[in-house]
Structures are given as structure tokens and as C-alpha cells.
């Protein structure tokens, strides 16, 4: 589905404001200012990501445009200057995404983050855990209405298997009372492997137990909601959890990725847990771009940056299954777990690829080579020791004429 949004609003100023804001988010915006114009648009186009509708239009004073668009099977966000519980409940029951007051700019400013949230929801996978088939279906429909892909589990044990089978699951909505394994026991199992930042959990329960909220939160849930819950509150809780998860992931990325190349940085590389049981498999390669200063002197720092990003791309191609980091400047490091000779062969193939790659820059092309030092992992050696040995071999390669791999 294209990211097309239909905005139906009779105020030109407000319509233009929404169009600019939504376009900046990456939406393709189609505008209408009346019921008649909306009918014409829907006759030609119905594949909208979402529609944003003013409740009162010059030729539709009582929400007729909303009924029209809902009948066309489109997702709807309602904008209105008047709050009315009866009307609100009627449209919420019909399945509108949200109902937003236009009483101030602060109220309207809720809309743009919500539209960004809907776009981001397509990247998330939710797991719904409940022994009631009816509840599972209801919750999954609510989530899918907000563009969240869902998987269902009938109890805690089933959920643990679903998490193992679907590593992209990012949020869990779970009941408490279930056979085989209840929600709290399941959460404790999950938290032994995944932190709150890695996997968000929303607990729900209809229990009268006053301690249920605290029990869920102490077990490791991010939030808790009492059943039966209000649909709008449910969406707010889910969206808040996803907003926090994305913000945390972005902070983690900024702290651990190299800003230019997108590779891991030195901080991340050395923060990896050292597993002594398989440390002998951790082979290390240190590599350095030959005569990189000459590249910067000839093509400027923009040319140097182009070379670094091109090298990062090649490293990802050849070592997608390894930890690849930029240590600083033109120096890179790879930690690889597997058969050593295979590692050496891939390093040599990668070196040839670099040597034979012409990197386009402005009206010119840049050719470079790399020197590499590699070491085989052994149980008695820590990663820091292996890096020192690989670094010594890298300098041997440099002193022996560059553009070569030194290993033993």
C-alpha cells in the first residue's frame, strides 16, 4: 500500500498546514474541501493509508463525510471543533482510528506524532497472549487496525515458542490467568533473556486482585491495563511503549554505531560479552586503508568520506555474519566466529574486491587498497590480546609493501 493520505478539510489554512506536516513525514497527501469532492476522489482512488476528516463540512454538517469514507473501507481520523460524547462513541464504535478536537493548536499537534506512529507501526510485530480465542481475535484486530503485524499465542509456553520462532517481535500484550504458564511466569522467563528496552510487554487482566498491577510490573512488564479496557487508552498505552522502545533503540544506535559508516564503533566492539567457552572461535582481523592521507589531500574530506562509506559497504557484503567495527580514521576491525581458513579466504577475497573497485566521486574515480593482519582465536587469549597480535601483523603488511594479508 502506498503512503497516500486523504485530508478532507474546508479551512484552507488548516488544510495547507496538514499537507505540509504530513508531506514532511513522507506521506503523499491528497486534499478535499467538501463531501462532493471527496466522493469524486473515492470514485478514482481507494488505496489510502489513512484519511483525516473534518466532522463538519459546508455540504455535510453532520459527519456524512465520515460515513462515506468508512463505507469505502478506509481508515479514518476524525477532526472536530465540538466535543460530543454521543457522536464520539458512535464513530469509535464504527472503527475510526481516533477522534481529535480542534479546540487549540496543542490538541491538533497530537495528530502529526500519531500519523508518524502509524507509519512506524508497520515495522513492528506484536504478540498477543491469551487463552480466550475471542479476546485474542479482538486485541489482534485492534492492533492490525493500527498497522501492527500480529502473532497469537494461547498461553505462556506457546508464547515463548512464538518469540523463539519470530525474533522480530517487539511488543507483547499478555493476559495473566492462562493454563500451562500464566502471564507473570512467562514475563519472568522472557526477562531472563530480553530487557525492557529490547522487548516491551503490556500486561492485561480482569482480576479483582488489587496487587495484580504491582505483580506484573515487578515481574518485568513495562505497563499494565485492566480489562475490559477502553480502546483509546489501549492505543495510547501501546503507542507510548513503542515510542519509548524506538527512542531507546535510537539512543543505543547513536552510542554504538559509527556516525559516518553505520558500522559498529570501538565502544560497542569492546562492550561485547566475552564468552570464555567459545573464545577460541573468535578470530580477529585488523585492517587499514593504504595511503588514506593522500586520498584526503587529493580529493578533500568529502572524497575521504566517500571511500570510508564504500569500504563499509564492502565489509558488510563479505562479513554480514561477523562483528565489523570502525575503530577510528581509516582503521577497521572484524571479529569472526567460525572456521579460520574460511575467514582467511573471505578476507583475501574482500581485499581483492577493494583493490578492483573504482569509487566514483564527482567527475573522478578513486582507487584504493587495504592492508590486513589476522589472528586465529585461542581459548587462552582474550579479544584484547588477539587485537594486539592482529595489529602487529597489520603493520607487517604495511612495512612489506601494503595491499596484502598477513596471518599465520
C-alpha positions in Angstrom: 0.0 0.0 0.0 1.3 3.5 -0.9 1.6 6.0 1.9 -1.3 8.2 0.5 -3.3 10.2 2.9 -6.7 11.9 2.1 -7.3 15.1 4.0 -10.8 16.4 4.0 -10.9 19.9 5.5 -12.7 23.1 4.4 -10.3 25.5 6.1 -7.6 26.4 3.5 -5.1 27.4 6.2 -5.5 24.3 8.3 -5.6 22.1 5.2 -2.3 23.6 4.0 -0.8 23.1 7.4 -1.7 19.4 7.5 -0.5 18.9 3.9 3.0 20.4 4.7 3.3 18.5 8.0 2.3 15.1 6.5 4.4 15.6 3.4 7.4 16.1 5.7 6.7 12.7 7.3 6.8 11.1 3.9 3.1 10.8 3.1 1.7 11.6 -0.3 -1.2 14.0 0.5 -4.5 14.3 -1.5 -6.8 17.1 -0.3 -10.5 17.7 -0.5 -12.7 20.5 0.9 -16.2 19.1 0.5 -18.3 16.0 0.6 -18.8 16.2 -3.2 -15.1 16.5 -3.9 -14.5 13.5 -1.6 -17.0 11.4 -3.5 -15.2 12.2 -6.7 -11.8 11.3 -5.2 -13.1 8.0 -3.8 -14.5 7.0 -7.1 -11.0 7.1 -8.6 -8.8 6.2 -5.6 -9.4 4.0 -2.6 -6.0 2.7 -1.6 -5.3 5.2 1.1 -3.1 4.6 4.1 -5.3 6.7 6.2 -7.9 9.6 5.9 -8.2 12.7 8.0 -11.7 14.1 8.0 -13.3 17.3 9.4 -16.6 16.4 11.0 -18.4 19.4 9.7 -18.2 20.4 6.0 -20.2 23.1 4.1 -22.2 20.4 2.3 -22.0 17.8 5.1 -22.8 19.3 8.5 -23.4 16.1 10.5 -20.4 13.9 9.7 -21.7 12.5 6.4 -18.2 12.5 5.0 -17.1 10.2 7.8 -19.8 7.6 7.0 -18.9 7.9 3.3 -15.3 7.2 3.8 -15.9 4.4 6.4 -18.3 2.8 3.9 -15.4 2.9 1.4 -13.4 0.7 3.8 -10.9 3.4 4.6 -9.2 4.1 8.0 -10.4 7.4 9.4 -9.2 10.0 11.9 -11.9 12.5 12.8 -11.2 16.2 13.5 -13.9 18.2 15.2 -14.3 21.6 16.9 -17.0 20.3 19.2 -16.8 17.5 21.7 -19.9 15.3 21.9 -19.8 12.0 23.8 -22.7 10.5 21.8 -21.2 11.3 18.4 -17.7 10.3 19.6 -19.0 6.9 20.8 -20.8 6.4 17.6 -17.7 6.8 15.4 -15.4 5.0 17.8 -17.8 2.0 17.5 -17.6 2.3 13.8 -13.9 1.8 13.9 -12.3 5.2 13.4 -8.6 5.3 14.3 -9.0 8.4 16.6 -11.2 11.4 17.4 -9.3 14.6 17.8 -10.5 18.0 19.0 -9.6 21.2 17.0 -10.0 23.4 20.0 -6.4 24.5 20.0 -3.1 24.0 18.2 -1.8 21.9 21.1 -4.7 19.5 20.6 -4.1 19.4 16.8 -0.4 18.8 17.4 -1.3 15.4 18.7 -2.3 14.4 15.1 1.2 14.6 13.5 3.0 12.4 16.0 0.1 9.9 15.7 0.5 9.8 12.0 4.2 9.2 12.4 3.4 6.5 14.9 1.1 4.7 12.4 3.8 4.8 9.7 6.4 3.3 12.2 3.9 0.7 13.3 4.4 -1.2 10.0 7.9 -2.0 11.3 6.7 -3.7 14.5 5.5 -7.2 15.3 3.1 -7.7 18.2 2.5 -11.0 20.1 -1.0 -11.4 21.7 -1.1 -13.9 24.5 -4.5 -15.0 25.9 -6.3 -18.3 26.3 -9.5 -16.8 25.1 -9.9 -17.1 21.4 -12.4 -14.2 21.4 -10.0 -11.9 23.3 -7.1 -12.9 21.1 -9.1 -12.0 18.0 -10.3 -8.7 19.4 -6.9 -7.5 20.5 -5.2 -8.6 17.3 -7.9 -6.7 15.3 -7.3 -3.6 17.3 -3.5 -3.8 16.7 -3.8 -4.6 13.0 -6.2 -1.7 12.6 -3.2 0.4 13.6 -0.9 -1.4 11.1 0.8 -3.7 13.6 1.5 -7.2 12.4 0.3 -9.7 15.0 1.0 -13.3 16.1 -1.2 -15.1 18.5 -0.4 -17.5 21.4 -2.7 -19.4 23.7 -0.6 -19.4 26.9 2.8 -18.6 28.3 4.6 -21.7 26.9 3.2 -21.1 23.5 4.3 -17.5 23.6 7.9 -18.4 24.5 8.0 -20.7 21.4 6.5 -17.9 19.2 9.1 -15.5 20.4 11.8 -18.0 19.5 10.3 -18.6 16.1 9.8 -14.8 15.5 12.8 -12.8 16.7 11.4 -9.6 15.2 8.6 -9.5 17.8 8.9 -6.1 19.5 5.9 -5.9 21.8 3.8 -8.4 23.8 0.2 -8.0 25.1 -0.5 -10.7 27.6 -3.2 -11.9 29.9 -2.4 -13.3 33.4 -4.7 -16.4 34.0 -3.8 -19.0 31.4 -3.2 -22.8 31.5 0.3 -24.3 31.4 2.1 -21.0 32.1 0.5 -17.7 33.3 1.4 -14.3 32.2 3.6 -13.3 35.1 5.6 -16.6 35.0 6.0 -16.1 31.2 7.3 -12.5 31.8 9.9 -13.7 34.3 11.2 -16.2 31.7 11.3 -13.5 29.0 13.2 -11.1 31.2 16.0 -13.6 31.7 16.8 -13.0 28.1 15.3 -9.7 27.0 15.4 -6.4 28.7 12.5 -3.9 28.8 14.2 -1.9 26.1 14.5 -4.9 23.8 11.0 -6.3 24.2 8.1 -4.2 25.5 5.4 -6.0 27.5 1.9 -4.7 28.3 0.1 -6.9 30.9 -3.7 -7.0 30.9 -6.1 -8.7 33.4 -9.7 -8.7 34.6 -8.7 -10.0 38.0 -10.1 -8.2 41.1 -6.7 -8.8 42.8 -5.5 -5.3 43.9 -1.9 -6.4 43.8 -2.1 -7.5 40.1 -0.6 -4.3 38.7 2.4 -4.4 41.1 2.9 -8.2 40.4 3.1 -7.6 36.6 5.4 -4.6 36.9 7.7 -6.4 39.4 7.9 -9.4 37.1 9.2 -7.1 34.3 6.2 -5.8 32.4 6.6 -2.3 31.0 2.9 -1.3 31.7 -0.4 -2.8 32.9 -4.0 -2.3 31.8 -7.2 -3.6 33.5 -9.7 -5.5 31.4 -12.2 -4.6 29.9 -10.2 -1.6 28.7 -11.1 1.5 26.8 -10.0 1.3 23.2 -8.4 4.7 23.1 -6.5 4.1 26.3 -5.3 0.8 24.9 -4.0 2.5 21.8 -2.3 5.2 23.9 -0.5 2.6 26.1 0.7 0.6 23.1 1.8 3.7 21.2 3.6 5.0 24.3 5.5 1.7 24.7 6.5 1.7 21.1 7.6 5.4 21.2 9.8 4.6 24.2 11.2 1.5 22.6 12.1 3.4 19.4 13.7 6.3 21.4 15.8 3.8 23.4 16.8 2.0 20.2 17.8 5.3 18.6 19.9 6.3 21.7 21.6 2.8 21.6 22.3 3.2 17.9 23.8 6.7 18.4 26.0 5.4 21.2 27.2 2.3 19.5 27.3 3.0 15.7 29.9 4.9 13.8 28.0 8.0 12.5 29.6 8.1 9.1 29.7 4.4 8.0 26.9 2.9 10.1 29.3 0.2 11.3 29.7 -0.6 15.0 32.1 1.6 16.8 35.0 0.8 19.1 32.8 1.2 22.2 30.4 -1.4 21.0 33.1 -3.8 19.9 34.7 -3.9 23.4 31.4 -4.0 25.2 30.5 -7.4 23.7 30.3 -10.1 26.3 33.3 -12.3 26.4 32.2 -16.0 26.4 35.2 -18.0 27.5 33.7 -21.3 26.4 33.9 -20.4 22.7 36.6 -17.7 22.8 38.9 -19.9 20.7 36.5 -19.4 17.8 36.8 -15.6 17.9 39.2 -14.8 15.1 40.2 -11.2 14.7 41.3 -9.1 11.7 42.7 -5.6 11.8 42.7 -3.6 8.5 43.8 -0.2 7.4 43.2 1.7 4.1 46.6 2.3 2.4 47.7 5.9 1.9 44.4 7.3 3.1 46.0 10.7 3.9 46.8 11.0 0.2 43.1 10.4 -0.6 42.1 13.3 1.7 44.8 15.5 0.4 43.8 14.8 -3.3 40.0 14.7 -3.0 39.3 16.5 0.2 37.5 15.1 3.2 34.3 14.6 1.2 36.3 12.2 -1.0 37.7 10.5 2.0 34.3 10.1 3.5 33.1 8.5 0.2 35.9 6.0 0.4 35.1 5.1 4.0 31.4 4.5 3.3 32.3 2.4 0.2 34.7 0.3 2.3 32.0 -0.1 5.0 29.6 -1.4 2.3 32.1 -4.0 1.0 32.8 -5.2 4.6 29.1 -5.7 5.2 28.8 -7.7 2.0 31.6 -10.1 2.9 31.1 -10.2 6.7 27.3 -9.9 7.3 27.7 -12.7 10.0 30.5 -11.0 11.9 31.0 -8.0 14.2 32.5 -5.3 12.0 33.6 -2.1 13.6 35.3 1.1 12.5 38.0 1.8 15.1 38.7 5.3 14.0 40.1 7.1 11.0 40.7 4.6 8.3 41.1 1.6 10.6 38.6 -1.3 10.8 38.3 -4.5 12.9 36.4 -7.7 12.3 35.5 -10.4 14.9 34.5 -13.6 13.3 33.3 -16.9 14.8 33.8 -19.9 12.5 36.3 -21.9 10.6 39.6 -19.9 10.5 40.6 -20.8 6.9 37.2 -19.7 5.7 37.8 -16.4 7.5 41.2 -16.0 5.8 39.7 -16.8 2.3 37.0 -14.3 2.8 39.4 -11.6 3.9 41.6 -12.2 0.8 38.5 -12.1 -1.5 37.5 -8.9 0.2 40.9 -7.4 -0.3 40.8 -8.2 -4.0 37.3 -6.7 -4.2 38.6 -3.4 -2.7 41.6 -3.4 -5.0 39.4 -3.8 -8.1 36.7 -1.3 -7.0 36.6 2.1 -8.6 34.8 4.5 -6.3 33.0 7.3 -8.2 33.5 10.8 -6.7 32.3 13.9 -8.5 33.8 13.8 -12.0 36.6 11.4 -10.9 37.0 7.9 -9.5 39.1 6.8 -6.6 41.2 3.6 -6.4 42.5 2.3 -3.0 43.9 -0.8 -1.4 43.9 -2.3 2.1 46.5 -3.9 4.4 45.2 -6.6 6.7 46.5 -8.5 9.8 44.6 -11.6 11.1 44.9 -14.0 14.0 43.3 -17.2 14.9 41.4 -17.3 18.2 42.5 -19.5 21.1 41.0 -20.3 24.4 43.8 -18.8 26.4 43.7 -15.5 24.6 41.3 -12.7 25.3 40.0 -10.5 22.5 42.3 -7.6 23.5 45.3 -9.9 23.1 44.1 -11.1 19.7 43.7 -7.5 18.6 47.2 -6.7 19.6 48.6 -9.6 17.6 46.4 -8.8 14.5 47.6 -5.2 14.8 51.2 -6.3 14.8 50.6 -8.3 11.6 48.8 -5.3 10.0 51.9 -3.3 10.5 54.0 -6.1 9.0 51.7 -5.9 5.9 52.2 -2.2 5.8 56.0 -2.5 6.1 56.1 -5.3 3.5 54.6 -3.1 0.7 50.9 -2.8 1.7 47.9 -4.3 -0.1 48.3 -7.7 1.4 47.1 -10.0 4.2 49.5 -11.3 6.9 48.3 -14.2 9.0 49.6 -17.5 10.5 
